[in-house]
Amino acid sequence: MASINDIIKREVNPFDLVNLKTGNFWGQNQELESVVESIHQEAITEIEGFLDLVAKDNCSRTVLLVGDTGSGKSYLLGRLKRTFNSKAFFAYIGPWVDNDYMWRHLLRNTVDSLIQVPEGQEESQLILWLKNLSVFTKTNLKKQLFNDSFWQLLLGDRQKFVNHLKKTYLKAGIYNPDVFFGVLHDLTDPELYPLACEWLRGDNLSEESMQALRLRHCIDAEDAAKNILANFGKISTATQPIVLCFDQVETLPNLTSNPQPLFNINTTIHSENLKNFLIIITIVTNIYRQIYRYIQQSDKARIDRLVSLKPINFNQAEALWTYRLQSIHQEAEPKPDSPIFPLNRQLLEENFPGGKTMPRTAFIIGRLEYQQYKLSLLKEIIVINIPPKTPKQSEGQQGLIDIKIVKNDLTSNISDGQKEQAEFELIWQQEYKKVQDKLAKISLLAAPDLIRMMQEALEASQVEAIKPKLISGTYASYSLSYQSPSKRENIGIVWTEDANMNSFYNVMNACQKAIQQNVCQRLYFIRLGSVGNAKLAGYKIYSQIFTGTKHIHIKPNLASVHYLATYHSLVNSAQAQELVVGGKVITLSALQSLIRESKILEQCTLLQELGIVAKQKPDPDKRTKDLRPVKDFLLNLVKTQGYMGVPTLISQGVSQFSYVEETETQHLIDLLCQEKKVKIINPKSKLEDQLIRLLTN
């Protein structure tokens, strides 16, 4: 086994593995504070009490979770989900982009969370919720928690299933009971389950899909979305509560000047008796103080408890450090005397004389100190080269041992700005991978979200005169306009992936009116989905607009949307004061500068087709892998680490990019060496002992 110092030399800084950018707790590894149970335990106990009250009397309640930046609000939501998922269903509600779509956004996010499978379960929250409805668990056929025979009996007859639920919940005031209960029945059919989920989340389904579900209308209005959400609560009062976790509300439209839309949702849930919900709203302390005076007194009265997250003490900070360092300590022989080596308690005492700090700050300080110690180990390194024995040498004889002391000044290799840029690009790559894994098709995003993502990318590209809602009417949020960078003309963008042809017709009709009114001189229509056929009225208008005219239809690829969605996620984190780069909380303007300097968005083909960024030359052989992102990742990792083990660098590359092999990663490292961007410190050592560093310019 290696010494602790040898392990520190070769491994990645363990505090770099802490993704300080948080977000949706479904599908993310957010265990950091759960490993120290005492952190925020008072807040957890208090929230559990309200959850128990909702389970007892089915009356919805609201907790406002307030904390300074870095206090762990989003992490706490993830911990609550992990801790109490056995006694409640959890929904992560991210920020919406348009107040005209907030109820539809709330329904979409709730259903998206309900279709997730909790840890330790084999079925989604939605199916578990359905099976545990009192109509199925409390029957006269058998007194048991769940009666499989009764369940199977109802599943065999859709109308019997609907009638049974209508009779059971006659007094509950279910909105559109025939439709709603029919869709619940479709959830039990594996072939119809995906379509039923899409309808419940508010997608504008195609006519064929609607026919398969025996439905005529989609959930295309705010009131309908609110009532469908209410249905979930009304019929589940004998089962588990649904916890709605509103996160990153700081990014909501005009929140600091008009917080009413957010609190209107909460008040509506209470005043209109939407049952069985626990609402948790997280907000940064200074933002809450800004908006407090704008909140109506009636809305303040609907907040049952304000829970403030407190700073952590030194023992808790040390416990977090211990958790992050335990992997390298376990490999070391002998074991370090302190579980937080190479850190120490004095570091906390010097930086935080008040005896308290925030979890995020503790990680940042730990990372910086660890990195300084790591660099100090290579200020002077002894390289020993033992030449091989020649045939003329007898046993025991050996050539002269070459001992060299190599001095390394790693501090001058790279500026702070270059380190920050490298770290940002690593954060981008991590977030991009998450988006890739989560977003399998463009239609999973609502049109207002797609337009907002486009607007943010245009703003980062310093496009002028961006205005939302180019077209008028119901689908206004599907559009925007801006001034052309090259010509002084107004450009319009309309984006919809709604599969419903009636919706498509209405959008095309609105586009035609906008062109006739000359509100834009060129219109870009973005849509990957079908535009119908010659028999449809929507297709006829589409043909008139985009055939033989200067208006253009662009079919986006999924990769372009991944770029836009990744940047959108980082924008939300920056506005919520949760994005940390180089040990600093990054503002939106700083993020925009970083994204321009990195030129990442220039790789987005959709922005290229719009003429926002220059078109790149296509790959002549599309069969070959594009290893450029891998190569950039490897170089950025060396930049942020100062130096590291070659095997560690290879494994990090393979882990981040599932499509590359170890041999390909090794080849990329060789190329970086040939380009004199990195250097193997001890090239004559075995591969497992080799260290790599950034080459001084």
C-alpha positions, -999 to 999 in steps of 0.1 A, spaced: 0 0 0 11 36 -7 18 63 18 -8 90 22 14 116 5 18 93 -26 -20 89 -28 -25 126 -25 0 131 -54 -18 108 -78 -55 112 -69 -80 140 -77 -86 165 -49 -116 148 -31 -132 181 -26 -134 186 -64 -157 156 -64 -182 176 -44 -206 191 -69 -215 223 -52 -241 230 -79 -274 214 -68 -307 209 -84 -334 182 -89 -330 155 -63 -342 128 -86 -313 110 -102 -286 130 -84 -261 118 -57 -266 143 -29 -254 125 2 -231 152 15 -250 164 46 -268 131 52 -235 116 64 -235 139 93 -270 135 109 -266 164 133 -265 189 104 -298 207 101 -315 180 123 -337 206 140 -351 217 107 -357 181 96 -375 172 128 -397 203 125 -406 195 88 -413 159 97 -438 171 123 -457 190 96 -456 160 73 -471 139 100 -499 164 105 -507 164 68 -508 126 69 -531 127 99 -558 153 88 -550 157 51 -550 195 53 -522 210 32 -495 230 50 -466 252 39 -430 255 52 -408 283 40 -372 271 42 -349 301 45 -311 300 46 -280 320 35 -262 310 3 -243 278 9 -263 267 39 -276 236 21 -312 243 13 -313 222 -19 -293 194 -3 -318 194 26 -346 188 1 -327 158 -12 -322 145 23 -359 149 32 -367 129 1 -343 101 10 -354 100 46 -391 102 42 -398 87 8 -413 57 26 -440 79 41 -447 105 14 -444 110 -24 -419 137 -33 -420 161 -63 -392 185 -72 -406 218 -86 -380 238 -104 -385 275 -114 -410 282 -142 -401 307 -169 -435 323 -175 -462 332 -149 -489 325 -174 -478 288 -173 -470 283 -136 -499 258 -129 -491 237 -160 -454 238 -150 -463 227 -115 -484 198 -128 -456 188 -153 -429 188 -126 -451 169 -102 -459 141 -127 -422 140 -138 -413 133 -102 -441 108 -96 -429 86 -125 -395 83 -108 -387 50 -89 -378 56 -52 -347 39 -37 -356 3 -27 -387 1 -48 -394 -15 -82 -423 6 -92 -427 44 -98 -442 67 -72 -472 70 -95 -480 33 -95 -473 30 -58 -496 59 -52 -523 43 -74 -521 9 -58 -523 24 -23 -555 44 -29 -581 36 -2 -604 23 -29 -581 -6 -34 -567 -11 0 -599 -10 20 -624 -33 4 -650 -57 18 -636 -86 -2 -606 -91 21 -592 -70 50 -556 -67 39 -534 -38 28 -538 -47 -9 -561 -71 -25 -545 -85 -57 -577 -103 -68 -598 -72 -65 -571 -51 -83 -570 -76 -112 -608 -77 -114 -609 -40 -119 -580 -39 -143 -598 -63 -166 -627 -39 -173 -619 -2 -179 -655 11 -174 -659 -10 -142 -627 6 -130 -639 41 -137 -674 35 -122 -659 20 -91 -637 51 -85 -665 75 -94 -688 58 -68 -660 57 -41 -650 94 -46 -685 108 -53 -683 134 -25 -647 144 -32 -656 167 -61 -633 151 -87 -626 173 -118 -637 155 -150 -640 121 -132 -646 100 -163 -615 114 -180 -592 114 -150 -602 79 -138 -599 66 -173 -563 78 -175 -555 62 -142 -567 29 -157 -545 35 -187 -515 38 -163 -520 1 -155 -515 -9 -191 -478 -11 -200 -485 -1 -236 -506 30 -226 -486 40 -195 -462 64 -214 -490 81 -232 -511 84 -199 -481 100 -182 -476 124 -211 -513 134 -209 -511 139 -171 -481 161 -174 -499 184 -199 -484 174 -232 -504 183 -264 -506 148 -277 -512 138 -313 -547 128 -324 -536 92 -327 -524 92 -291 -555 109 -279 -576 82 -296 -556 55 -280 -564 70 -246 -601 76 -256 -598 113 -249 -607 145 -268 -589 172 -250 -554 178 -235 -546 198 -204 -540 231 -222 -551 257 -196 -540 269 -162 -573 261 -145 -574 225 -159 -538 219 -147 -547 232 -112 -578 209 -111 -559 178 -122 -533 185 -95 -561 189 -70 -575 155 -81 -542 138 -70 -547 152 -35 -584 146 -32 -584 108 -39 -552 101 -20 -562 113 15 -562 78 29 -527 71 16 -495 92 17 -491 130 14 -474 145 -17 -445 168 -8 -441 197 -33 -405 210 -31 -402 244 -47 -365 251 -53 -345 280 -68 -374 303 -66 -350 332 -68 -350 327 -106 -387 332 -110 -398 360 -134 -395 394 -116 -396 378 -81 -379 406 -63 -405 432 -75 -435 409 -78 -434 377 -56 -472 374 -58 -474 346 -84 -454 323 -62 -474 330 -31 -506 330 -51 -500 293 -59 -495 286 -22 -526 305 -11 -547 289 -38 -537 254 -26 -549 264 9 -580 285 1 -594 261 -26 -588 232 -3 -563 212 -24 -558 184 1 -529 162 12 -500 184 1 -469 196 21 -454 226 3 -418 234 10 -404 266 -5 -366 272 -4 -353 308 -6 -321 327 1 -323 348 32 -314 381 16 -339 376 -13 -366 368 12 -359 401 31 -362 420 -2 -395 406 -12 -411 404 23 -427 438 21 -443 430 -13 -461 398 0 -497 404 8 -507 398 45 -532 372 34 -504 352 16 -481 355 47 -509 340 68 -508 309 45 -472 301 55 -475 277 85 -439 279 95 -407 297 86 -377 274 92 -342 289 91 -311 269 84 -284 276 109 -246 275 103 -227 244 113 -202 241 141 -165 230 138 -173 194 148 -198 191 120 -174 207 95 -147 183 105 -172 154 100 -179 166 65 -141 167 58 -137 133 72 -163 119 49 -147 134 18 -112 123 28 -120 87 39 -115 72 5 -78 82 3 -72 74 40 -85 39 35 -58 32 8 -30 46 29 -4 27 49 3 37 75 -29 55 83 -27 92 91 -30 102 128 -59 125 120 -90 116 100 -89 150 84 -52 150 74 -39 170 55 -64 195 70 -66 206 106 -90 222 130 -68 253 132 -78 261 97 -114 264 108 -104 285 139 -84 309 118 -110 314 91 -141 314 113 -134 330 147 -171 329 155 -170 291 157 -196 287 129 -196 283 91 -217 272 62 -213 237 47 -204 251 13 -177 274 28 -162 245 48 -158 225 15 -143 255 -3 -117 261 25 -110 224 27 -104 222 -10 -81 252 -11 -60 239 18 -58 204 4 -46 217 -30 -19 239 -14 -6 208 5 -7 187 -26 13 213 -46 39 216 -18 46 179 -22 59 184 -57 80 216 -51 109 192 -50 107 156 -61 134 130 -62 134 110 -94 155 77 -93 164 60 -125 179 25 -121 195 13 -154 190 -23 -164 218 -48 -157 241 -56 -187 250 -92 -196 286 -87 -185 275 -78 -149 275 -105 -124 246 -112 -100 243 -84 -75 261 -59 -97 242 -29 -112 250 2 -132 252 36 -115 219 47 -101 209 81 -115 194 103 -88 180 136 -98 162 163 -78 136 179 -100 123 213 -89 88 221 -98 72 255 -95 36 246 -102 23 280 -90 35 298 -121 21 274 -147 -14 289 -150 -32 321 -140 -62 322 -117 -83 331 -147 -72 301 -166 -78 279 -136 -113 293 -133 -120 288 -170 -108 252 -168 -129 245 -137 -159 260 -154 -155 238 -184 -153 207 -161 -185 218 -144 -201 223 -178 -191 188 -189 -205 173 -157 -238 191 -161 -240 183 -198 -237 146 -190 -266 149 -165 -287 166 -191 -279 139 -217 -289 112 -193 -321 129 -183 -333 144 -216 -340 116 -241 -362 136 -265 -369 173 -271 -406 169 -266 -400 163 -228 -396 201 -226 -425 225 -228 -424 252 -255 -421 281 -231 -390 264 -215 -374 259 -249 -380 295 -258 -366 307 -224 -335 285 -230 -330 301 -264 -334 336 -250 -307 329 -223 -283 316 -250 -290 348 -271 -283 370 -241 -250 352 -234 -241 357 -271 -247 395 -266 -276 396 -291 -295 429 -289 -331 439 -285 -344 405 -273 -381 405 -266 -404 376 -256 -437 369 -271 -434 378 -308 -468 362 -317 -500 370 -298 -526 349 -282 -525 316 -264 -492 305 -278 -473 338 -273 -448 322 -249 -437 299 -278 -419 328 -294 -395 357 -291 -378 383 -313 -343 399 -315 -323 422 -337 -301 405 -363 -263 408 -354 -254 414 -390 -284 432 -404 -306 458 -389 -337 437 -391 -361 421 -366 -358 383 -364 -385 362 -350 -383 327 -335 -412 303 -329 -406 269 -313 -431 242 -307 -429 204 -305 -466 199 -297 -477 168 -315 -514 179 -316 -522 192 -351 -549 216 -338 -522 233 -317 -499 233 -347 -526 251 -368 -531 277 -341 -494 284 -339 -491 286 -377 -521 310 -378 -504 332 -352 -472 332 -373 -490 342 -404 -506 372 -386 -472 383 -372 -457 383 -407 -487 402 -421 -483 428 -394 -445 430 -402 -435 425 -365 -405 406 -379 -387 407 -412 -375 371 -410 -391 342 -391 -373 311 -379 -396 282 -371 -380 255 -350 -396 221 -349 -383 186 -351 -417 169 -351 -442 164 -380 -458 194 -398 -487 173 -410 -498 166 -445 -514 185 -474 -549 178 -462 -545 197 -429 -551 235 -426 -520 239 -404 -498 224 -431 -513 247 -458 -504 278 -438 -470 263 -430 -463 258 -467 -473 294 -475 -449 308 -449 -419 286 -455 -420 276 -492 -400 299 -515 -398 327 -489 -370 341 -467 -386 325 -437 -369 293 -426 -379 261 -408 -351 246 -388 -351 210 -375 -331 210 -343 -310 180 -332 -311 167 -296 -275 177 -290 -284 213 -296 -311 212 -270 -287 195 -246 -264 226 -249 -293 250 -243 -307 229 -214 -272 227 -198 -267 264 -199 -302 270 -186 -295 248 -156 -263 268 -149 -282 301 -153 -308 290 -127 -279 280 -103 -262 313 -108 -294 333 -101 -301 312 -71 -265 320 -58 -256 283 -60 -230 282 -88 -194 280 -74 -164 283 -97 -129 287 -84 -141 290 -48 -164 319 -56 -202 322 -61 -207 332 -97 -232 358 -108 -252 356 -140 -230 382 -157 -198 363 -147 -214 331 -160 -221 348 -193 -185 359 -195 -172 324 -188 -195 309 -214 -183 334 -241 -146 328 -232 -150 291 -234 -168 293 -267 -189 263 -257 -221 275 -272 -204 279 -306 -207 241 -308 -245 243 -307 -256 236 -343 -290 253 -337 -273 286 -329 -251 281 -359 -281 277 -382 -296 308 -367 -264 327 -376 -258 336 -339 -224 318 -340 -202 308 -370 -209 275 -386 -182 249 -380 -169 226 -406 -187 192 -405 -168 161 -396 -158 144 -430 -161 110 -414 -191 108 -391 -183 72 -383 -153 83 -362 -157 94 -326 -154 130 -317 -126 129 -291 -122 166 -288 -144 170 -257 -124 141 -241 -91 158 -249 -103 191 -235 -116 174 -204 -82 157 -197 -63 190 -201 -87 209 -179 -85 183 -152 -47 186 -152 -50 224 -151 -73 223 -120 -53 196 -102 -18 210 -108 -6 174 -112 -20 139 -108 -14 102 -115 -16 92 -152 -38 61 -143 -61 84 -124 -64 108 -154 -72 78 -177 -99 65 -153 -115 99 -150 -117 103 -188 -133 68 -192 -157 75 -163 -168 109 -178 -172 96 -214 -187 62 -217 -179 60 -254 -141 60 -250 -117 32 -242 -87 34 -219 -63 30 -250 -80 60 -266 -76 81 -235 -40 71 -232 -35 82 -269 -50 116 -261 -26 120 -232 3 112 -255 -10 138 -280 -12 164 -252 24 156 -244 35 159 -280 17 193 -282 38 203 -251 7 211 -231 14 185 -204 44 166 -193 50 132 -176 72 140 -146 87 105 -142 83 89 -177 107 60 -169 86 48 -140 59 21 -144 26 35 -157 9 31 -123 35 53 -107 37 80 -134 26 116 -126 15 142 -151 16 179 -148 8 210 -169 38 221 -189 51 256 -182 48 279 -211 
